[in-house]
Amino acid sequence: MEIITFSAIKGGVGKTTLTFNYGEWLANKGYNVLLIDSDHQCSLTQTYDIYKETGTIASIFSKDSDEVEIIELHKNLSIIPASMKLDTINNELQTRANKELLMYMWTSDNYDKLKKYDYILIDTHPDFSTVTQNMIAISDFVFSPIEPSEYGFISKSNLELRMTQLKQDVINVESRQSFVTAELKFIGNRIKHNTKSSHEFVKQMEKDPRTIALIPEREIFNKTSLNHEPLVVMEKKKSATQQMRKFFNDIDQTFDTFTKQKA
């Protein structure tokens, strides 16, 4: 089982779209995949037309008696839905002991249920809140999408600094080893190749060996979560143009690169 969290300090960089499409791609390849939506905006959950108030991921962080529900979406793909209460719950967590390790403990307690999954993909809110830290603490990788902008590089630096601090803070007091072992990887996303700023952005991203993909701006990609239709479904339609099919092939190679990352 490999756990990947999609995280970024800046919003609107394509985290949910990447999580949605990569999860569907993995499931289509025959992997057993669990999606976890830890964003109180519930975008990934609502992409699957799920609207729940009980049995959500909020149960892991609150003191209610609801059990978390793992919902099967289709063959090879399931989801733990998000809750709009997560924002409020996050504030309440600040006085809890081991507040960054609640998800870690739940995962350990429910390992027999989770071990059947080849991949767990986690969508997060664009922040570094306690809930997001919990997701990073259980992860093998953190994939962070970055857009071509000054703010994109600022958010990249912020995430690096905060992950370093989290690794230093969340340690086993006996072994002095950190509970946080996730490797940070970057994805250049929504790149417009006909602009000077995008060319400079690509140069800078290529200098960082942790960059695993550079994804061009395509409206079809942006619309997948909005239309609730992943690329693997669109690709099978005979109406796809030659340009679209090239993009499908490029994304297939990109997701294959994601899958070849090893913890």
Phi, psi and omega in degrees: 000132178239132183248123182236125176255130173267116187219145175202145178287326182269139178276166175071026183258001175099019181300309184295319180298319178292316179299313180301308185286324178291320177298316179294323179295314179298316180298321179295332178278356178101000176283148175269119192237137172244124173266139174235123179258110181250020179258123182293350173284344172062026185297314180295316179300315183286341172301330178261017177056040177253128179225102185230149176248345178235158179072015182271179178296341179301333181297334179290328186257347179257172183259018177281173187263002181295136174272146178292134180256127173263114186262125176282125182269312174193187184306127176074005184222127177226169181215143164260114187287158178275174177222140176292347179283348185303326180298312178293318180299322180303319178294325181288340183288342191298337180260002181279142174291144180051042187297335179276354188242016180294319178291324178301314181291320179296318179299317178296318181293332185249025185301321181299328179284327189268340189293346179285346182273135175282324181223140167243121180248131186241126173263140184233164172286150180285077179198188173232046182291174179299322178298315178298319178299322177300320181291320178295325183295336180262000191269151169274325180223149166243117177261120183244111176287137179233134178260156180289088176198163176299320180294331177298315179290327176295315179295326177299312179295319180299317181295319178302312182296317183289325177292321177300316180294320179298318179298325180285329185275323187261087185235157172282120188292338180276310184273343185065015177268145180285143172286340184267110184239006185296139173270135181268126177234151183242146178235114172287122188233153177056050183271124176264109189285352182263015179241149179297321181296323179291322176298317179293321178299314180299318178302314182293319180293323181292339178286339181267115182295348179275357176284122184252349181197150173232112188250125181287157175291123176218126183299326180298324179291316181297331185274352186299312180288327178296319181269000180059036182223111183287164180300325182295334176279316178301321184299331183279351181280136183291343184280356181296134180282169179298320179296319178296320182293327175296318179296319177301317180295319179296318179293323177301317178293322179297313180293329175295322176296318176306316186289335181277354173293131181237135180284000000 
